[in-house]
Amino acid sequence: MKKFDNILLQCSSCNLKVIFGLIYDIECDWGSHIVIQCPNCEELFSIDNSCPAFSSILDLTKLNSDLLNQQEISDYSSSAHPC
């Protein structure tokens, strides 16, 4: 999770470049997650696996192309909750 420490990212919800806050344990109907939160619009992005309860880290990769490599994108996408 050090990847997200003090990194300036453009938020896909509010379009501002900010340093996201890291939340290590937040619940959804399927379990707990690690998320990052935009300090401006307060949108939550799941960073451990894809979850319909939170925005996807993949939305951020569209604006921050160096955020995840192809393997990380594949791992994230393949660990989605069954809905």
C-alpha positions in Angstrom: 0.0 0.0 0.0 3.0 2.3 0.1 2.3 2.9 -3.6 -0.5 5.3 -2.5 1.4 7.1 0.3 1.9 10.8 -0.5 1.2 10.4 -4.3 -0.6 13.2 -6.1 -3.4 11.7 -8.2 -6.1 13.3 -10.3 -9.5 12.2 -9.0 -11.9 10.9 -11.6 -14.9 12.2 -9.7 -13.9 15.8 -9.0 -11.0 16.1 -11.5 -8.6 17.7 -8.9 -5.1 16.6 -8.2 -4.9 15.6 -4.6 -3.2 13.3 -2.2 -5.7 10.6 -1.3 -6.2 9.3 2.2 -5.8 5.6 2.9 -8.4 3.7 4.9 -7.2 0.2 5.8 -10.5 -1.4 6.9 -13.9 -0.5 5.6 -16.8 -2.9 5.2 -19.1 -3.9 2.4 -21.7 -6.6 2.1 -18.9 -9.1 1.0 -16.2 -8.3 3.5 -13.6 -5.6 4.3 -11.5 -3.5 1.9 -8.6 -1.2 1.7 -9.7 2.0 0.0 -8.4 5.4 -0.8 -10.5 8.6 -0.4 -10.4 11.9 -2.2 -10.1 14.6 0.4 -12.0 17.0 -1.8 -15.1 15.1 -3.0 -14.7 12.3 -0.4 -15.2 9.6 -3.1 -14.0 6.1 -2.0 -11.9 3.9 -4.4 -11.4 0.3 -3.6 -7.7 -0.6 -4.1 -7.6 -4.2 -3.0 -10.2 -5.7 -5.4 -13.1 -4.5 -7.5 -16.3 -3.9 -5.5 -19.7 -2.4 -6.6 -19.9 -0.6 -3.2 -17.0 1.7 -4.1 -15.5 3.4 -7.2 -12.9 1.4 -9.0 -9.2 2.2 -8.9 -9.3 1.5 -12.7 -11.2 4.8 -13.0 -8.2 6.6 -11.6 -5.8 4.8 -13.9 -7.5 6.4 -16.9 -6.3 9.8 -15.6 -3.1 8.6 -13.9 -1.6 6.2 -16.4 1.4 5.3 -14.3 -0.6 4.3 -11.2 -0.8 0.6 -12.0 1.1 -1.7 -14.3 -0.7 -4.2 -16.5 -0.2 -7.1 -14.0 -1.7 -5.0 -11.2 -4.6 -4.1 -13.4 -5.2 -7.8 -14.3 -4.9 -8.9 -10.6 -7.4 -6.2 -9.5 -9.9 -7.1 -12.2 -9.7 -10.8 -11.5 -10.4 -10.4 -7.8 -13.8 -8.8 -8.1 -16.7 -9.7 -5.8 -19.3 -12.1 -7.2 -22.4 -10.0 -7.6 
